[in-house]
Amino acid sequence: MIASLIQLLTGMAEASSLFLVAAGLTVIFGVTRVVNFAHGSLFMLGAYIGWSILSRMPRDPEYFALGVILAGLATAAIGAALEMTLLRRIYRAPELLQLLATFGVVLMVQDATLHLWGPEDLTLPRGRWLRSAVVILGERFPLYDLILIALGPIVLAIIWMIFTRTRWGTLVRAATQDRDMVSALGVDQRRLFTSVFAMGSGLAGMAGALALPEASANLQMDLTAITDAFVVVVIGGLGSISGAYLAALLIGILQAVGIIWLPKSTLVLVFVVMAAVLIVRPNGLRGRKLTAARGEADTIASIKPASPSLKLAALATLAIAIAAPFVIGPFALSVLTEMAIAILFAASLHVMMGPGGMASFGHAAWFGIGAYAAALPVKLLTVSMPIALLIAPIAAGMVALAVGALVVRLNGVTLAMLTLAFAQIVWAVAFQWSDVTGGDNGILGVWPPSWAGPQAMYFLALSLCAGGALLLRKMLYAPWGFALRASRDSTQRAEAIGLDTQRLRLTAFTLAGSAAGLAGGLAAFTKGSVFPTTISIGHSVDALVMVLLGGVQTMAGPIIGAIVYTGLFDALLLATDLWRFVLGAAIVAIVLIVPQGIAGLAKR
């Protein structure tokens, strides 16, 4: 009982930290409607800036509080600069383009942080008061955790007072409800949005600095923080501060108590709860239905047949791909093999996002399921590679069918976050079920047979991936594809003429999962191993970047995006130590200059 109480208090302390990060994200989204993937980067910057300030100050509590405030102010200034230079230009853009732009910012901030503070983890020297503890029922409990427990409700009360007792807060709440009306009343939206973004960024920066006594500042903090923040915000309800606090409390306690009662399920538990909440309450615990952002129609424009010039370009590209292995070296051949797999991975996501109108933040789940479904029979049952490559898409498709039956009735950010939740569940299973999956050590030695050398594997990947992408294209120009696009554009009209829109969406969801599973199976054999990182958020974002980079409005978009992104990634990796910064800057530039993607620009 005492141990459970201590864990409960630990969970409440963790909840306060989660709430500070999530509160900033929910304030920003509630007003600006920006899906800010860079919020985790602001949290990371707060930790690094806080370390730079606090490590040079006396170890007394009042100086610690001052250092946290200064880190928050510095991060608020950085957030305001980010809003004025980038986000102000994409407020009316579709949510997925906002996600792409802020992902570019994540890459840029990672490289900037690496070169400013170095690759080592930075640990804050702890003063005596940070090492002290209080005795609760005979057990020692850290004093700092008690401070965090009290800090959460205090911050919640301050935010509530600001939003309900000040003119600025009234304007923010009004902008959350109807920002066009607020603008019509003469309010300077640009200044209001900048101040909101600064406030949210400052909260993230303070959370990063407050995390230093219990964790080091490191370059992996950003993705971890944004994952946890997204979970809290979505469970609580997009735009709801009180919902964010309730969700943070729920998640913090679940994580702490789960260590005692379900030690091997702690990573899965959070995302199972998130999926359950969204299935029952799609808008979260205290959220409300949000209207779609302007510009959404631009991302789902009707897909037209390829022009003769595009067909000739495609045939020329295929001819070059067939001839390339005879004139290039081993490394370039491995890059081309990776490109072929990326093409099928991106094309499978495009089926959902473009004609299907279903956004996904967790498409790597199907890729990873296919990879593990191919690798495990080889290692455990010694089946042949052709059989394993047949199992991969079937396994991924069956799981996609089961998951899709629960989620395809939803739309927008809610559907995207449910796919993220499922991907994280699959990742957690792969990471924690070490007896079967090998855990963090992965599955090694998944090599193709002796006859399948590098060139043979390349031609196998090229034929299967190019054939798979062409098959998906053929299906989208068949009556099924037109019916799918009709259900995307107007569900009520499609149902009025007798189309089963839910079945169409479920079929597209399953087809996309199966195609991604085949790409994952091929990746397992070309790399010779499978790791949980195959299912990571970063890999799902890679697929999103490929599709949006090429252009979601055209069938050639995901193919061009996969080729450009993979080639640019590998070229920059060899050319410069600042490859993340350059790649991120290129992504941001494409969003600002060519929002319809490379293929969309060429088509226009």
N, C-alpha and C positions, 0 to 999 in steps of 0.2 A: 504493500500500500504506500509506504513512504517513498519507495523507488518510483512508483507511478506518479506520485505528486511532484517529485523533483523533475521527472520527465515532462510533466504537464507544464510546469513553470518554464522549463527550457523551451518548450514549444511556443509558449506565449512570448518569450523573448525573441525567438526566431520570427514570430508573426509580426512584431513591431518593425523589424528590419525589412521584411517583405512588404509591409504596408507602405513604408516610406518610398520604396522604389515604385510600387504599383500605383500609389496615389499620384505621383508625378505623371505617370503614363496615362492614367485615366483622366486627369485634368486636361492633358494635351489632346487626347482623342475626343473627349466630350465636347470641346469647343472647336478645334480645328479639323476634326475627322481624319487626321493623319495617322496612319498605321506606322508609328515611328520605331523601326527596327533598330535605330541607333540609340535608343534609350539605354540599353545595356552599356554602350560605349561611354555615355555620360556618367553612369554609375562607376565604370572603371576609371575614368578621368578623375572623378571625385576621390577615389581611393588613392590614386597616385599623387594628386595635388595635396590631399590631406596628409599623406606620408611626408611629402617635401616640407610641409609647414610644421607638422607636429614633431617630426624628428629633430627639428632645430629649436624647439621651444621647451621651457621647463616642463616637468612631468606632473605638475599640479592639475587638479580637476578643472579649475577655471580657465587655464590655458588650453586644456583639451577642448572644452566647449567653444572657446574662441577659435581654435584651429578648425573645428568642424564647421562653424559658421562661415569662416573665410573660404573653406573649400567649397561650401555650397554657393557662396556668392561668385566665386571664380567660375564654377560650372554653369551657374545661371547666365553669366556673361557669354560663355562659349555657346550655350544653347540659344541665346538671343541672336548671336552672330550667325549661327546655323540657320535659324528661322529666316532672317533677313536676306541671306545670300542664296539659299536653296529652296527651303520649304515654301516660302511665300510664292514661288513660281509654280508650285504644283498642287495648290490647295484644291483646284477644280479637276485635277487629274484623277483617274480611277485609282482605287485603293492599291491595286497590285503594282502600278507604276510608282506610287509613293513608297511601297515596300522595296522596290528595286532601287530607287534613288537612295533611300536610307541605308540599304545594304552596302551600297558603294561607299557611303560615309563610314560604315563600320570598318571596311577594309582600310580606308585612309587613316582612320584613328588608330587602328592596330599598328600600322607601320610607324606613324608619328610617335606613339607611345613607346614602341620598341626602341626607336633611335634617341628618344629623349631620356628614358630611364633605364634602358638596357633589358636583356632577356631574363635576368634573375628575379626571383620573387623577393619582394621588399617587405620585411617584417618590422613592425613598429616596436621600438623599445617600450616596455610597459612600466609605468610608475608603480609605486607601492599600492596606491588606491585601486589600480586596475587588477592587482593580484590578490586583493583582499576578498574575504567571503563572510557571509552571515550564516548562522546556524539555524536551520529550520527542522524541527522535530528530530534533532540529533544529527542531521546531515548538513554538511557544508554546501552552500550554494553561492555562486559568484555574485558579488555586489554589482558588477557591471550589468549582468543579466537582469537584475531587479530594476536597474535604471532604464534599461531598454523596455521592460514591461510597462513601466510608467510612461515612457516617452510616446508610445503608440497612441493611447487615448488623448494625451496632451496635444499631439500634432493633429489628430482628428478634430478635436474641439477648436483648435486655432483655425484650421481650414474651414470648418463649419461657420465660425464667427465671421471670417473674411467673406465667405460667399453669401451670408444671410444678413450681415449688419453693415456692409459697406456698399457704396455706389458701384465700385469696380466689380464686386462680387455679383451684384444685381445684373450688371451688363454681361458678365460671363455666363450667368445662368440663362439670360435671355438669348445670348448667342448660341448656347447649347440647344435651345428650343427652336429658334428660327433666326439664323444669322443674316438672312436677306432682309428681314424686317428690321433688325437692329441697324443694318447699314442704311436702310431707307429713312430711319429716324435721325440720321446724321452722325452716328458714332463712327469714329475712325477705326475700322476693323483691323487695319494693319498694325496700329499701335496696340490694340487690344490683344491680338493674336501673339504679338511679340512678347507682351508682358506675361501672357498665359504660358507660353513656351519657356520663358525664363523661370517662372515659378516651378513648373514641372521639372526642368533641368536642375534647378537648385535643390529640390527634394531628392533627386537621384544622386546628386553630388554629395549631399549630407549623408545619405544612406551608405555611399561608398566609403566615406571617411569613418563613419560609425562602425563599419565592419572591420576596421583595421585591428582593434585589440584582440579579435578572435580569429582573424584570417589575414593572410599576407596579400599585398597588392600584386596581381599577376595578370598575364595577358589572356588568360582564359575566363576572366570574370565576366566579360561582356555578354557572351552567349549564354552562360549559366544564369546571369541576372535577368536577361530579357526573356528567357524561357519561363522562369519563375514568375516574373511580372505579368507576362501574357496569361499564364494560368490563373493568377489571382484576379486580374482585371476581367477576364472572360467569365469566371465563376461568379464574381460579384455582380457583373453587369457593366457593359461598356458605358462609361460616363458617370458611374455612381461611386462617390467617395465612401459612403457608408457601406455599400456592397463590397468595395475593395477591402475595407477593414474586416468585415465578417468573413470574407473569403480568405484573407491572410491569416486570421485566427484559426479558421478551419484547417487550412493547409499546414500551418506551423504545428498545431497540436497533432494532426495526423502523422506528420513526419517524425515528431518526437516520440509519440506513443507507439508508433509502428515499429520503432527500433526494438522495443521490448516484446511486443506481441507478435509481430510479423517481420522479423529481421530480414528475411529474404524477399520481401515484397514491398519494401519502403519506396523504391523508385516507381513501381507499378501503381501503387495505391493512389498517389496524387492524381495521376492521369485517368485512372478508372473513375475517381470521384468527379473529375472535370467532365469526362464523357457522359457520366450518368446525369449530372446537373444539366448539361446542354441538351440532352435528349428529352428530359422532362420539362425543362424551362429554357428554351433556346436563347432567350435574352438575358440569362443569368439570374442570380438570386434577387437582385433589386434593379435590374436593368429594364429598359423599355426598347421597343422596336425603333430602329433608326432608319431614316430614309437613305436611299442610295445616293452616292456622290454624283455630281454632274460629271459627264464625260464617260460614264460607264458604257453607254451605247457605242462609243468609239472603239472600245476594246472587243466588241462582239459584232463588228460589222459583217455583213454577209460575205461568205467565201465564194469567190468566182473561179472558174476553171483557169488553168495556167495558159498563158499566151504562147504562141509558137516560139518566140525568142527565149522564154523561160524554159521551155521543153528542150531546146537545143543546148542551153547552158547546163541543164541537168544531165543530159547525155554526155556532154563534154567532161563534166566533173566526174561522172561515173567512169568514163574511159581513163581519165587520169588516175583515179583511185585504183583501177585494175592494173594499170601499168606501173604504178609507183613502187611496189615492193621489189621490182627488178633493178631499180636504180638508186634506192636509198639505203641507209644504214639501219642497224638494229634499233637504235633509239627512235629514229623517225618512224620506223615501222610500228613500234609500240605506241607512239603518239597517234598514228592513224587508226590503230586498233581501238584505242580509247575513244577516238572521235566517232567511229562507227557505233560503238555501244552507246555513246552519249546521244547520237541521233535518234536511236530507238527510244531511249529514256525520255528525251524531250518531246518526241512525237507522241508518246503515250500520254504525257501530261497535257499536251495540246488538245487531244480529243476531249478531255474533261473541261479545260479552261475556255477553249474557243467555241466549237460547235455545241458543247454541252453546257457552257456557262457556269461551271462549277469550279471555284477556286480551291486549291489544295496547298497547305503548308507542310504536308507530311507525305509527299509522294515517294520519298525514299523508303517508306515502309514496304512497298511492294517490291522495289528493287532488292531490298535486304532479304525479304522472305524468299524471293527467287534464288538469291545467292546461297542462303543457308539450305534451301530445299534441294539445290544441286550438290552442295558440298557434303552434307550429312550422309546421304546414301552412298557417296563415293568412299567416305571414311569408315562408315559403320557396316555397310553391306557390300562394299567393293563393286558397285554397279558400274557399268560403262558410261563414258561421257555422253553418248547420244541419248541414253535413257535418262541420265541426270538432267540434260537440257530439255527433255520432254516433261520431266516432273516439275521443273522450275516454274514455267508459266501456268501449269495446271494448279499448283499449290497456291501461287499468288492470286490467281483468278478466283479460286474457291474462297479464300479469305476475304478478298475484295467484295465478292458477292454477299458474304455474310455481313460485313461491315456496312456495305452500301445499303443493304435493306433497312438499316437503322438511321442512316444519315442523309440519304439523297432527298428527303422531303425538306431539308433545310437549304438555306442559301447564304451567299455573302460571307462575311467574316465568321459567322457562327459555324458554317460548314467547314471553312478553312481551318478554324481552330479545332474542330472535332477531328479532322484528319491529322492535325499536329498531335493531338492527344493520343490517337491510336498509334502514330509513328513512335511516340515516346514510350508507349506501353511495349511495343515490339522491341525497341532498343533496350528497355529495362530488362525484358525477359532474356534477350541475347546476352546482356551484360551480367546478369545475376544467376542465370541457369548454367553455371560453369561446368557441371557434370556432363552436359550434352553439347553446349555451344562452345565450350572452352573459355567463356567469359571474356575478360579483357585480353587474354592470350590468343583468342580467335581459333579458327580451324586452319591448320597449316597443311601443306603438301597436297593441295587439290590440283594436281597437274594433269594436263591432257595426256593421252596415250602417246607412245613413241612416234607414231606416224604424223601426229599433229604438231609440227614444229612451228616456229614463229610465223612463217609465211602461210602455212596451212591454217593456223588459227586466225590470222588476219582475214583470209578469204572466207573462212567460215563465218566470222563475225560480220564481215561486209555483206555476205549473201543473206544471212538471217536478218540483220538489222535493216539493210536497204529493202529487202523483201517485206519485212514487217511494216516499215514506214509506208511503202507503196500499198500494202494491203489496207492499212488504216485509211490512207487517202482514198482508195477505191470505195471503201465502205461509207465514207463521208459524202461521196458523190452518188451513192445509191439512194433509193427511196428512204431507207432507214436514216441516213445522214440528214436528208432534208427534213424528215419528221423530227429528228433530234433538234435541229436548229429552230424549227417551228415551236417546239415546246420551250426552248430557251427564250425566244423573242416574245411570245405571248402564250402563257400557260392556259389561260381561260379559253382563248380562241382555239388552241390546239385540242383541248378536251372537248370543245363544242362540236368539232368535226370528227370526233371519235378516236382521237389519239390517246393512248395510255401514257401520259407524260412521266409518271413515276417509273414505269417499266423501261421507257426509253433512257431515262437518266441512270437507272440501275444497270442497264446493259452497257452504257458508255463507261460507267464507273468500273464495272467488272472487266471490260475490254482493256481499259487503260491499265488496270492492275496487272492483268495477265501479260501485256506487252512489256511493262516495266519489269516483271518477274523474269521474262526471257533475257532482258538486258542484264539483270543481276546474275543469272546463271552463267552467261558468257563472261561477265567480269570475274566471277569466281575462278574460272579456268584460265583466263588470261593472266591473272595476278597470282594464281596458285594458292590463294588464301582468302579467308573471309573474316572480317572483324566487325564489332558492333558499330564502329564509325561509319560503316556502310549505310546505317539507318539514321545517322545523326541529322540534326537540324540543318547543319551546313550543307549536307548533300541534297536535302530537299530544296534548299535555297538555290543551289547550283542549277537544278532543273528549272526553277522559276526564272532565274536569270537568263538561261538559254532561250526559253520560250519568249520572254518579253524583249530580250535583246534582238532576236530575229524578227519578232512581230507576230502577235497573236491573231491578226486579221487574215493571215495568209497561210496556206498549207506549207509553203516553202519556209516560213518563218522559223519554226523550231529546228529545221535542218540547218539553215544558215546560222542560226544562233548557236547551235551545238558546235558547229565547225569553228566559228569565230571565237567563242568563249574558250573552248578547249585549246585551240591553237594559241590564242593570246595568253592564256594562263601558262602554258608550257614555255612559250617564247620569253615571257617576262621573267619566269622563274630562273631561266638561264642567263638572261641579259642583265638583270639588276637586282640588288638587294632590296630595292624599294618596289618590288613587283606588286605587293598588295596596294600600295598607294597609287601606283600608275593604273592598275586594273580598276580600282574604285573610282578614280577620277574619270576614266574612260566610260564607266557605267553611268556615272552622274551626267557626263556630257551628252551621252546618247539619250538619256531620259529628257534632258532639257532641250536638245536640238532636234532629235528625231524620236519623238514619243511613240510614233507608230512602228518603230523598229526598223532594222536594216532592210528587211524584205519589203516592209510597207513603204519605205522611202523609194526603193528601186521601182516598185509597182506604180507609185504615184508619178 
